[in-house]
Amino acid sequence: MTAKVTPRSEDYSRWYTDVIQMAELADYAPVKGCMVIRPYGYALWENIKEGLDRRFKATGHVNAYFPLFIPLSFIQKEAEHVAGFSPELAIVTIGGGKELEEPLVVRPTSETIIGYMYSRWIRSYRDLPLLINQWANVVRWEMRTRLFLRTTEFLWQEGHTAHATAEEAQEETLRMLNVYTEFAVEDAAIPVIPGRKSESEKFAGAVTSYTIEAMMGDFRALQSGTSHFLGQNFARAFDIKFLDENNELQYAWTTSWGLSTRMVGGIVMVHGDDQGLVLPPRLAPIQVVIVPIWMEDTQRSRVLEKVFQVEGMLRDQVRVKVDAREEYSPGWKFNEWEMRGVPLRIEIGPKDVEREQVTLARRDLPGREGKRTVPMSTLTGEVTETMRAIQANLYQRALEFRQAHTYDPADYHEFKEAVQNGFAFSWWCGSAECEAQIKEDTKATIRCIPLEQEAGRGRCIYCGREAQERAIFGRAY
């Protein structure tokens, strides 16, 4: 812990990597582009999983598991899908020391293998809707990688559903987008913009793609979760048919949706500071750390007795840890748990024991501003309320940051400045040519066309033609 984090203002990219490694979230694997998720990072991912899985099951979805290997011919069945994923595929050609009759793709996503299985399981309208999610790993051969944000192998969930009508499938697509939005706001304390992807940015093989977009601490966008209305594209490719109520054969309508370990990177970049991680209480692996303080050995037993008493009071209420290591000083421990982003620290020294009190130190507030003493008699209520306050403050702070760096440029000159310093919320005529030229000029893309649109019309920020919708433009990870 003697090494210091690179300041964000000096080198944001280096700061991000420093925090990931020094907080022991992840490390680089021997295979280029892969990462090892360390126990603390995996505990954070497990809490993300729990928050999502609970919501999935509440909306009627069940979990299953599908194979890692997919026949290459499956990927080739949906033309747009294969075109979109071909550059990222890892393909196995030898197994058991022999050349395979058909190459196998290491799954980049599972629409094809699940589509094949759905074609075997779905026979009647009574089999619908079919609502399945899987927690899995996927492989996409990335050229430029960054821990959690873009790695060759990553963890995620992918939901795949089949429906009797287009209306039901579209409703499912938006329902899951809303689930992602709720999770991001309530659990990750990240304000997100739900919206529709442009044609050029949509998922390969989808009719319509939806996304939640968040602003990171360096003003860039992060696509944090996606939900896709696949229409009948994969149903036709894999012959997913059912007999409807009139005994007529129909193709099913399908959806897919996913959120990955990229969310861990988003939490780091939205909330972190120059001291390290700042974790929202609902997701933090350790919500409260208790640090005992004594100067003389005669004080040790009395302080530790009180420390473990406090731990017992809080154990059923929060994820709590006692740091009673004697080989490290209290100051060293403070720095370590600040680096790891623990939302609340409780300090207990000899005077606290005498006065029947403890000192609370909030991670989200600097120095003395975040410290206060509270009596033991009200501790459990104070901790509960402080957790709520930290969660709310992190969200509000991130929201205000995004609002302060979202611009409404008057012309293209102002637009080009805006996307270097945040988001531009601008009218767009819908032309792919305008979109491509903006990307070439500025490296900014349409992050989404927000679902919430103001009434009226405007002029396209690039060409000046009439426009009916506004889009969020920004540079992205």
JORA-V702715 format. One record per helix or strand of 2 or more residues. SS is the DSSP state (helix for helix, strand for strand). FROM is the first residue (numbers start at 1). TO is the last residue. If there is no record, write none. Layout:
ss=SS from=FROM to=TO
ss=SS from=FROM to=TO
This chain:
ss=helix from=12 to=22
ss=strand from=26 to=28
ss=strand from=35 to=37
ss=helix from=39 to=58
ss=strand from=62 to=63
ss=strand from=69 to=71
ss=helix from=72 to=75
ss=helix from=79 to=88
ss=strand from=90 to=95
ss=strand from=98 to=106
ss=helix from=111 to=121
ss=helix from=125 to=127
ss=strand from=130 to=139
ss=strand from=153 to=163
ss=helix from=166 to=186
ss=strand from=193 to=196
ss=helix from=199 to=201
ss=strand from=208 to=215
ss=strand from=221 to=231
ss=helix from=233 to=238
ss=strand from=241 to=243
ss=strand from=249 to=251
ss=strand from=253 to=260
ss=helix from=262 to=271
ss=strand from=288 to=292
ss=helix from=297 to=314
ss=strand from=320 to=323
ss=helix from=330 to=339
ss=strand from=344 to=348
ss=helix from=350 to=355
ss=strand from=357 to=362
ss=helix from=367 to=370
ss=strand from=371 to=375
ss=helix from=376 to=404
ss=strand from=406 to=407
ss=helix from=412 to=418
ss=strand from=423 to=428
ss=helix from=432 to=442
ss=strand from=445 to=450
ss=strand from=458 to=459
ss=strand from=466 to=467
ss=strand from=469 to=474
